[in-house]
Amino acid sequence: MYLPAHLRCASLPLLLIACTDKGNDSGSELCPVSGDPELTIGYGVGDQFTAYEDGAEVSLESAPQGGWGVGVRARTTGIGSTDGDTPHATSAVLLDTYLNGELAGSFLNETVEVYCQDDGTGLIWGVVVGFDPETYDTNEDLLALNGEPVELLVQATDGQGRVATGTVDVIITVGR
């Protein structure tokens, strides 16, 4: 791939930073797997994470699996990589939405990256806890969700079978 000279020079420092191990010469895990697996559902931008409070108002967005749902991030502890030396882990992530106690959507993504953070936690982003696209397929179906309380469930399972689950009750807002 051809890169102009000014981009090649600008990319070199980033490449060097990306290839360093942040001074960790011991080869230890960047996402330590210790304690009970835990997962907290939230939101954020970049490396920021804010946990959702129960009762938070959330809007819908297009889901990569089809249909609509709530875009979330998840912070994890107790799950990690299979080899212990990589800065991230691949997990299977189950995304369930419950409306009035009934399952209203479920999706399993078996290749979600859990990115290790400097504080030792893992961070998942780019996932949407969605509604069944066959049931909620029209604008009227989505508008009917406005003001409805739903439970979001996110469950991550790492390559060693460790499972971290989190839930949060939120209120759907549509058309605002």
Secondary structure, DSSP 8 states (H G I E B T S, - for coil): ----HHHHHHHHHHHHHHHS-TT-TT---SS---SS-EEEEEE-STT--EE--TTEEEE-EE-TTSSEEEEEEEEEES---SSS-SSEEEEEEEEEEEETTEEEEEEEEEEEEEEE-TTS-EEEEEEEEE--TTTS-SHHHHHTTTT-EEEEEEEEE-TT--EEEEEEEEEEE---
